[in-house]
């Protein structure tokens, strides 16, 4: 079962508060200015509109639904002569407005809601001083909740941007390390060529000289040839050890890219049989970088599973999250670049959004 995020728990708490403050009117504990069935309908429209406006994607429909919720909240307050705690509904509306409309629009909504509270209290013949204090209190509460929500949203966006930069930086670090290992292997191979060429030449000359000598003179050349052979064997062993130490590890590279990501649980599984050269490793690392970035930015997922398997005639990268998926996907530059990178290696990329977001990339080895 997926764990709820703090935002989701906060939304559930607001829903519980809203139902709680409306319960006295819903169950007949207070008198209403309109039939209770009509008031209950208004209250239901309010709750439903707020929930739908949070779920909908940004756009005109979202603004319209939120507007309906705001008007319903005003009507609910104005039709209850004994306000009680009902103005808290307007505080909830103000807090949620930050998630739906620009902040300046939210302040306008809060201002109009304050006018609604003042109107309701004047109609109820409340004491002027009490009215002034209560209206000022709810105005301050609305502004405080809006600013708190705006600050929280800003911190969340900054954290997401930092996480994406973190992924990009780790991917670049991994690829730079792989490039450095490749350069080091090239240097070692050149040194090995120069070293072997020189020492084998000396060994050949010593053996050739020994072939034309007799006695102690021949033995001296053989001894020197023997020493050259021993030095050559030691150098070869040292070079081979360096080459083995410099070999790349795809599993470690991918773990490095996805390490320490907040708000996203990433699991990486690379089969031991997987073998990839520098170009293939680069393609897989870049693909994982793009997949993780897209998951953080668009999927609203809590978990992402990445698998790399050896499937003749090559390897297969599979990544799937538990997010909302998609119906009509328009690939951006990142996904197009990932597809082009695999196609350049003779592979292909498949995208599926029917159940979360799933990427399958194949490349021959």
C-alpha positions as CSV (number, residue, x, y, z in Angstrom):
1,X,0.0,0.0,0.0
2,X,1.4,3.4,-1.0
3,X,2.2,5.7,1.9
4,X,0.4,9.1,1.9
5,X,2.6,12.2,1.6
6,X,2.5,15.1,4.0
7,X,0.5,17.1,1.5
8,X,-2.1,14.4,1.2
9,X,-2.4,14.1,5.0
10,X,-2.8,17.9,5.2
11,X,-5.6,17.7,2.6
12,X,-7.4,15.0,4.6
13,X,-7.0,17.1,7.7
14,X,-8.6,20.1,6.0
15,X,-11.4,17.9,4.7
16,X,-12.0,16.6,8.2
17,X,-12.0,20.2,9.6
18,X,-14.4,21.4,6.9
19,X,-16.9,18.5,7.6
20,X,-16.5,19.1,11.3
21,X,-17.4,22.8,11.2
22,X,-20.4,22.1,9.0
23,X,-21.7,19.2,11.1
24,X,-23.9,21.3,13.4
25,X,-25.8,22.7,10.5
26,X,-25.9,19.4,8.6
27,X,-27.5,17.6,11.6
28,X,-30.0,20.3,12.6
29,X,-28.2,21.8,15.6
30,X,-28.5,25.4,14.2
31,X,-31.1,27.2,12.3
32,X,-30.6,28.1,8.6
33,X,-31.9,30.9,6.4
34,X,-32.7,28.3,3.6
35,X,-34.1,24.8,3.6
36,X,-31.6,22.4,5.2
37,X,-31.6,20.2,2.1
38,X,-30.6,23.2,-0.1
39,X,-27.9,24.1,2.4
40,X,-26.6,20.6,2.5
41,X,-26.4,20.6,-1.3
42,X,-24.4,23.9,-1.2
43,X,-22.1,22.4,1.4
44,X,-21.6,19.2,-0.8
45,X,-20.9,21.4,-3.8
46,X,-18.3,23.3,-1.8
47,X,-16.4,20.2,-0.7
48,X,-16.6,18.5,-4.1
49,X,-15.5,21.6,-5.9
50,X,-12.4,22.1,-3.7
51,X,-11.4,18.4,-4.1
52,X,-11.8,18.5,-7.9
53,X,-10.0,21.8,-8.3
54,X,-7.0,20.2,-6.5
55,X,-7.0,17.1,-8.6
56,X,-7.5,18.8,-12.0
57,X,-4.6,19.8,-14.2
58,X,-3.9,23.5,-14.5
59,X,-6.3,25.2,-16.9
60,X,-9.6,27.0,-17.3
61,X,-11.7,24.1,-16.1
62,X,-9.7,24.1,-12.8
63,X,-10.3,27.8,-12.3
64,X,-14.0,27.5,-13.0
65,X,-14.4,24.6,-10.6
66,X,-12.5,26.5,-7.9
67,X,-14.7,29.5,-8.5
68,X,-17.8,27.4,-8.0
69,X,-16.3,26.2,-4.7
70,X,-15.6,29.8,-3.6
71,X,-19.1,31.0,-4.4
72,X,-20.6,27.9,-2.6
73,X,-18.5,28.7,0.5
74,X,-19.8,32.3,0.5
75,X,-23.4,31.0,0.2
76,X,-22.9,28.5,3.0
77,X,-21.7,31.2,5.4
78,X,-24.3,33.8,4.4
79,X,-27.2,31.4,4.8
80,X,-26.3,30.4,8.4
81,X,-27.4,33.2,10.7
82,X,-25.5,31.6,13.6
83,X,-22.0,31.4,12.1
84,X,-20.3,29.4,14.8
85,X,-17.1,28.1,13.3
86,X,-18.3,28.2,9.7
87,X,-15.9,31.0,8.7
88,X,-13.2,28.5,9.0
89,X,-14.4,27.1,5.7
90,X,-13.3,30.4,4.1
91,X,-9.9,30.0,5.8
92,X,-9.7,26.5,4.2
93,X,-10.6,28.0,0.8
94,X,-7.9,30.7,1.2
95,X,-5.3,28.0,2.0
96,X,-6.2,25.9,-1.0
97,X,-6.3,28.9,-3.3
98,X,-2.5,28.9,-3.4
99,X,-2.5,25.5,-5.0
100,X,-5.0,26.5,-7.7
101,X,-4.7,30.1,-8.6
102,X,-1.9,32.8,-8.5
103,X,-1.2,34.3,-5.1
104,X,-2.6,37.7,-6.1
105,X,-5.9,36.1,-7.0
106,X,-5.9,34.3,-3.7
107,X,-5.6,37.6,-1.9
108,X,-8.6,38.9,-3.8
109,X,-10.6,35.8,-2.7
110,X,-9.5,36.3,0.9
111,X,-10.5,39.9,0.8
112,X,-14.0,39.1,-0.6
113,X,-14.3,36.3,1.9
114,X,-13.6,38.8,4.7
115,X,-16.4,41.0,3.3
116,X,-18.7,38.0,3.4
117,X,-17.9,37.3,7.0
118,X,-18.5,41.0,7.9
119,X,-21.8,41.0,6.1
120,X,-23.0,37.8,7.9
121,X,-22.0,39.2,11.3
122,X,-23.8,42.6,10.6
123,X,-26.9,40.7,9.5
124,X,-26.8,38.7,12.7
125,X,-26.8,42.0,14.8
126,X,-23.5,41.2,16.4
127,X,-21.7,43.8,18.6
128,X,-19.7,46.2,16.4
129,X,-16.5,45.7,18.4
130,X,-17.0,41.9,18.4
131,X,-17.6,42.1,14.6
132,X,-14.5,44.1,14.0
133,X,-12.3,41.8,16.1
134,X,-13.7,38.6,14.5
135,X,-13.4,40.0,11.0
136,X,-9.8,41.1,11.6
137,X,-9.0,37.8,13.2
138,X,-10.3,35.7,10.2
139,X,-8.6,38.1,7.7
140,X,-5.2,37.6,9.5
141,X,-5.8,33.8,9.6
142,X,-6.5,33.7,5.9
143,X,-3.4,35.8,5.0
144,X,-1.3,33.7,7.3
145,X,-2.4,30.4,5.9
146,X,-2.0,31.6,2.3
147,X,1.6,32.8,3.0
148,X,2.4,29.6,4.8
149,X,1.1,27.5,1.9
150,X,2.9,29.7,-0.7
151,X,6.1,29.3,1.3
152,X,5.6,25.5,1.4
153,X,5.0,25.3,-2.3
154,X,8.1,27.4,-3.0
155,X,10.2,25.1,-0.9
156,X,8.8,22.1,-2.6
157,X,9.6,23.5,-6.0
158,X,13.1,24.5,-5.0
159,X,13.6,21.0,-3.5
160,X,12.5,19.4,-6.8
161,X,14.8,21.6,-8.8
162,X,17.6,20.8,-6.4
163,X,16.9,17.1,-6.8
164,X,16.8,17.3,-10.6
165,X,20.1,19.2,-10.5
166,X,21.4,16.5,-8.1
167,X,20.6,13.8,-10.6
168,X,22.1,15.7,-13.5
169,X,25.3,16.3,-11.6
170,X,25.7,12.7,-10.5
171,X,25.0,11.5,-14.0
172,X,27.7,13.9,-15.4
173,X,30.1,12.8,-12.7
174,X,29.6,9.1,-13.6
175,X,30.1,9.8,-17.3
176,X,33.1,11.9,-16.6
177,X,34.6,9.2,-14.5
178,X,33.9,6.7,-17.3
179,X,35.6,9.0,-19.8
180,X,38.6,9.4,-17.5
181,X,38.8,5.6,-17.1
182,X,38.7,5.3,-20.9
183,X,41.5,7.8,-21.3
184,X,43.5,6.0,-18.6
185,X,43.1,2.7,-20.4
186,X,44.2,4.4,-23.6
187,X,47.3,5.8,-21.9
188,X,48.1,2.4,-20.4
189,X,47.8,0.7,-23.7
190,X,50.2,3.2,-25.3
191,X,52.6,2.8,-22.4
192,X,52.3,-1.0,-22.7
193,X,53.0,-0.9,-26.4
194,X,56.1,1.3,-25.9
195,X,57.3,-0.7,-23.0
196,X,56.8,-4.1,-24.6
197,X,58.3,-2.9,-27.9
198,X,61.5,-1.6,-26.2
199,X,62.0,-4.6,-23.9
200,X,61.2,-7.2,-26.5
201,X,63.7,-5.5,-28.8
202,X,66.4,-5.7,-26.1
203,X,65.5,-9.3,-25.4
204,X,65.8,-10.2,-29.0
205,X,69.2,-8.5,-29.3
206,X,70.5,-10.3,-26.2
207,X,69.4,-13.7,-27.4
208,X,70.8,-13.0,-30.9
209,X,74.1,-12.0,-29.4
210,X,74.1,-15.1,-27.2
211,X,73.5,-17.3,-30.3
212,X,76.8,-16.0,-31.8
213,X,78.8,-16.3,-28.6
214,X,80.2,-19.2,-26.6
215,X,81.1,-19.9,-23.0
216,X,81.0,-17.1,-20.5
217,X,80.2,-14.4,-23.1
218,X,77.1,-16.3,-24.2
219,X,76.0,-16.9,-20.6
220,X,76.3,-13.2,-19.8
221,X,73.9,-12.4,-22.7
222,X,71.5,-15.1,-21.6
223,X,71.5,-13.7,-18.0
224,X,70.7,-10.3,-19.3
225,X,67.9,-11.7,-21.5
226,X,66.6,-13.6,-18.5
227,X,66.5,-10.4,-16.4
228,X,64.7,-8.5,-19.3
229,X,62.1,-11.2,-19.5
230,X,61.5,-11.1,-15.7
231,X,61.1,-7.2,-15.8
232,X,58.8,-7.6,-18.8
233,X,56.6,-10.1,-17.0
234,X,56.4,-7.8,-13.9
235,X,55.4,-4.8,-16.0
236,X,52.7,-6.8,-17.8
237,X,51.2,-7.9,-14.5
238,X,51.2,-4.4,-13.2
239,X,49.5,-3.1,-16.4
240,X,46.9,-5.8,-16.4
241,X,46.1,-5.0,-12.7
242,X,45.6,-1.3,-13.6
243,X,43.3,-2.3,-16.5
244,X,41.2,-4.5,-14.3
245,X,40.9,-1.8,-11.7
246,X,39.8,0.7,-14.3
247,X,37.0,-1.4,-15.7
248,X,33.5,0.2,-15.5
249,X,30.7,-1.1,-13.3
250,X,27.2,-0.2,-14.7
251,X,25.5,-1.2,-11.4
252,X,27.6,1.2,-9.4
253,X,27.2,3.9,-11.9
254,X,23.4,3.7,-11.8
255,X,23.3,3.5,-8.0
256,X,25.5,6.7,-7.9
257,X,23.0,8.5,-10.2
258,X,19.9,7.8,-8.1
259,X,21.5,7.9,-4.6
260,X,20.0,10.1,-1.9
261,X,16.9,11.3,-3.8
262,X,14.2,12.8,-1.5
263,X,10.5,12.0,-2.0
264,X,11.3,9.2,-4.5
265,X,12.2,5.7,-3.6
266,X,14.4,4.3,-6.5
267,X,15.5,0.6,-6.7
268,X,18.1,-0.4,-9.2
269,X,18.7,-4.0,-10.3
270,X,21.4,-4.9,-12.8
271,X,21.9,-8.5,-13.8
272,X,25.5,-9.8,-13.3
273,X,25.5,-11.0,-16.9
274,X,25.1,-7.5,-18.3
275,X,28.2,-6.3,-20.2
276,X,28.3,-2.8,-21.7
277,X,31.0,-0.8,-23.4
278,X,31.5,2.9,-22.9
279,X,28.9,4.1,-25.5
280,X,26.3,1.7,-24.1
281,X,27.0,2.7,-20.5
282,X,26.7,6.3,-21.5
283,X,23.3,5.7,-23.2
284,X,22.0,3.8,-20.2
285,X,23.2,6.4,-17.6
286,X,21.7,9.2,-19.7
287,X,18.4,7.3,-20.0
288,X,18.2,6.8,-16.3
289,X,19.0,10.4,-15.7
290,X,16.1,11.5,-18.0
291,X,13.7,8.9,-16.6
292,X,14.4,10.0,-13.0
293,X,14.1,13.7,-13.9
294,X,10.7,13.1,-15.7
295,X,9.4,11.1,-12.8
296,X,10.3,13.9,-10.3
297,X,8.8,16.6,-12.6
298,X,5.7,15.0,-14.0
299,X,4.7,11.6,-12.6
300,X,3.8,12.5,-9.0
301,X,5.2,9.0,-8.1
302,X,6.5,7.7,-4.9
303,X,8.5,4.7,-6.2
304,X,10.6,4.0,-9.3
305,X,12.0,0.6,-10.3
306,X,14.9,0.4,-12.7
307,X,16.1,-2.9,-14.2
308,X,18.9,-3.7,-16.6
309,X,18.9,-7.3,-18.0
310,X,20.9,-9.2,-20.5
311,X,18.6,-10.3,-23.3
312,X,20.3,-11.5,-26.4
313,X,21.3,-9.9,-28.7
314,X,21.9,-7.1,-26.2
315,X,20.7,-5.5,-23.0
316,X,17.3,-4.2,-22.0
317,X,16.7,-1.2,-19.7
318,X,13.2,-1.2,-18.0
319,X,12.0,1.6,-15.8
320,X,8.5,1.8,-14.3
321,X,7.0,4.2,-11.7
322,X,3.8,4.2,-9.7
323,X,2.7,7.6,-10.8
324,X,-0.3,8.8,-12.8
325,X,0.9,7.8,-16.2
326,X,-0.4,9.6,-19.3
327,X,-2.9,9.3,-22.1
328,X,-1.5,11.5,-24.9
329,X,2.3,11.9,-24.5
330,X,4.2,14.5,-26.5
331,X,7.8,13.6,-25.9
332,X,10.0,16.6,-25.0
333,X,13.6,17.1,-25.9
334,X,14.8,14.8,-23.1
335,X,12.8,11.7,-24.3
336,X,13.5,12.4,-27.9
337,X,17.2,12.7,-27.2
338,X,17.1,9.4,-25.2
339,X,15.4,7.7,-28.2
340,X,17.8,9.1,-30.7
341,X,20.8,8.0,-28.5
342,X,19.6,4.3,-28.4
343,X,18.6,4.3,-32.1
344,X,22.1,5.5,-33.0
345,X,23.4,2.4,-31.3
346,X,21.0,0.2,-33.2
347,X,18.4,-0.1,-30.4
348,X,14.9,1.3,-29.7
349,X,12.8,2.9,-27.0
350,X,9.2,2.1,-26.1
351,X,7.0,4.3,-23.8
352,X,3.9,3.1,-22.0
353,X,1.6,5.3,-19.8
354,X,-1.3,3.0,-19.2
355,X,-0.3,2.1,-15.7
356,X,2.2,4.6,-14.4
357,X,5.0,5.6,-16.7
358,X,7.1,2.7,-18.2
359,X,10.1,3.0,-20.4
360,X,11.7,0.0,-22.2
361,X,15.0,0.6,-24.0
362,X,16.9,-2.0,-25.9
363,X,20.4,-1.9,-27.3
364,X,22.5,-4.6,-29.0
365,X,25.9,-5.4,-27.4
